[in-house]
């Protein structure tokens, strides 16, 4: 006879098995499954709609010849974020770019988002794409939204997408007006924005 002690909700459950190793293993795995998902994205707000840009005077950024212009009534951090994104427009994609050096010759996705948020006064240091799962508050922001999934992150600032991926042909950080699928991403935003 074999005795196995399993902890669940601070209660001790004694399970007695007699020569049934396969059943024992199966039962142990079944009892552990609810605990394995605790660190997942289940408490995140998932993007269900495509990320689309539509100019709305006074509410969204305007883009002209690749340069974004903040709405007049936008909060100062949003205006700083747009100015920072504009400075990155001719930079190429560079894996790891923006992490080792603040002002780099190129930027990857998380280096781009980190640069913009730092310049806007909304972040200290640099995060990897995975680090944005815990950034700020969950859900869609009023002015800035960060879209994150395993291996990629991009953002919208005043409705305009800043991304190193998606359609558009050129690589590197660019303002993009083309629609990008949101599915598979979770949304985060800076507190208050």
C-alpha positions in Angstrom: 0.0 0.0 0.0 1.3 3.5 -0.9 0.2 6.8 0.6 0.4 10.1 -1.3 -0.2 13.5 0.4 -1.6 16.2 -1.9 -2.1 19.9 -0.8 -5.2 21.7 -2.1 -6.7 24.8 -0.6 -4.7 24.2 2.6 -6.5 20.9 3.2 -4.7 17.7 3.4 -6.2 15.0 1.3 -5.0 11.4 1.8 -5.2 9.3 -1.2 -4.5 5.6 -0.8 -3.4 3.7 -3.9 -2.9 0.0 -4.2 -0.7 -1.0 -7.1 -2.2 1.4 -9.6 0.7 3.6 -10.6 -0.9 4.8 -13.9 -4.1 5.9 -12.1 -2.0 7.5 -9.4 0.0 9.6 -11.9 -3.2 10.6 -13.8 -5.0 11.7 -10.7 -2.0 13.7 -9.5 -1.7 15.5 -12.9 -5.5 16.2 -12.9 -5.2 17.7 -9.4 -2.3 20.0 -10.5 -3.9 21.4 -13.7 -5.9 24.2 -11.9 -2.6 25.5 -10.4 -0.6 25.5 -13.6 -2.5 28.3 -15.2 -2.2 30.8 -12.4 0.6 32.7 -14.1 -1.2 32.8 -17.5 -2.8 35.8 -19.2 -6.3 35.0 -17.9 -6.4 38.2 -15.9 -5.5 40.3 -19.0 -7.9 42.1 -21.4 -7.5 40.5 -24.8 -7.7 42.5 -28.0 -10.7 41.2 -29.9 -10.9 43.8 -32.6 -8.5 44.8 -35.4 -6.3 47.8 -34.6 -7.5 50.4 -37.0 -6.7 54.1 -37.6 -9.4 56.6 -38.5 -8.6 60.3 -38.2 -11.0 62.1 -35.9 -10.2 65.8 -35.6 -9.3 66.8 -32.0 -9.3 63.2 -30.8 -6.7 61.3 -32.8 -3.2 62.1 -34.2 -2.9 63.3 -37.7 -0.3 61.9 -40.0 1.2 63.8 -42.9 4.2 62.6 -44.9 5.1 60.0 -42.2 5.1 62.6 -39.4 2.5 62.4 -36.6 0.9 65.5 -35.1 -0.8 65.3 -31.7 -4.3 66.7 -31.2 -4.2 70.1 -29.5 -6.1 69.0 -26.5 -3.9 65.9 -25.9 -2.2 65.6 -22.5 1.5 66.5 -22.4 2.8 62.9 -22.1 0.9 62.0 -25.3 2.5 65.0 -27.2 5.9 63.8 -25.9 5.2 60.2 -27.0 4.3 61.4 -30.5 7.4 63.5 -30.7 9.5 60.5 -29.6 7.8 58.3 -32.2 8.6 60.9 -34.9 12.3 60.7 -34.0 12.3 57.0 -34.7 10.7 57.1 -38.2 13.9 56.7 -40.3 15.5 54.2 -38.0 15.9 50.6 -39.2 14.8 47.5 -37.4 17.6 46.2 -35.2 17.2 43.1 -33.0 17.9 44.2 -29.5 18.0 47.9 -30.6 17.1 50.4 -27.9 18.0 48.1 -25.0 21.8 48.4 -24.5 21.8 52.1 -25.7 19.0 54.6 -25.2 19.8 56.4 -28.4 20.6 53.6 -30.8 21.1 53.2 -34.6 18.0 51.0 -34.8 15.2 49.6 -32.7 13.3 46.4 -32.2 9.6 46.3 -31.1 10.2 46.5 -27.4 13.0 49.0 -27.8 10.6 51.2 -29.8 7.9 51.1 -27.2 10.4 51.6 -24.3 11.9 54.6 -26.0 8.6 56.3 -26.6 7.3 55.6 -23.1 10.6 56.8 -21.5 10.6 60.0 -23.5 7.0 60.6 -22.5 7.9 60.2 -18.9 5.8 57.1 -18.5 8.5 54.5 -17.9 12.0 54.1 -16.5 14.4 51.8 -18.2 13.7 49.3 -20.9 11.4 46.3 -21.1 11.4 43.3 -23.3 8.1 42.5 -25.1 7.3 40.0 -22.3 7.8 42.7 -19.7 4.8 44.6 -21.1 2.4 42.0 -19.8 2.7 43.7 -16.4 3.1 47.3 -17.5 0.6 49.9 -16.3 -3.0 48.9 -16.1 -4.9 46.3 -18.0 -7.2 47.2 -20.9 -7.5 49.8 -23.6 -6.2 53.3 -22.7 -7.9 56.6 -23.6 -4.7 58.0 -25.3 -2.1 55.2 -25.3 -2.6 51.5 -25.6 0.1 48.8 -25.7 -0.6 45.6 -27.5 1.5 42.7 -26.3 1.8 39.0 -27.1 4.7 36.5 -26.7 7.5 37.9 -28.9 6.0 41.2 -30.0 4.7 44.5 -28.7 3.4 47.6 -30.5 1.4 50.6 -29.4 -1.2 53.2 -30.4 -0.7 56.8 -29.4 -3.8 59.0 -29.9 -5.2 56.3 -32.2 -2.2 56.0 -34.4 -0.2 52.8 -34.4 3.6 52.7 -33.9 4.9 49.3 -34.9 8.0 47.5 -36.3 5.8 44.8 -37.8 2.6 44.4 -39.7 1.9 45.6 -43.2 3.6 48.6 -44.7 6.7 47.2 -46.5 9.4 49.1 -44.6 10.9 47.6 -41.5 11.8 49.5 -38.3 9.6 51.7 -36.1 6.9 53.4 -38.3 3.6 55.1 -37.8 1.1 52.9 -39.6 -2.4 53.6 -40.7 -3.1 50.1 -42.1 -5.3 47.9 -40.0 -3.5 45.1 -38.0 -5.3 42.2 -36.4 -5.5 42.6 -32.6 -6.3 38.9 -31.9 -3.6 37.2 -29.9 -2.6 40.4 -28.1 -3.5 41.7 -24.7 -4.0 45.4 -24.0 -2.2 47.5 -21.4 -2.0 51.3 -20.9 -0.2 53.8 -18.7 -2.1 54.8 -15.7 -4.4 57.8 -16.4 -3.9 57.7 -20.1 
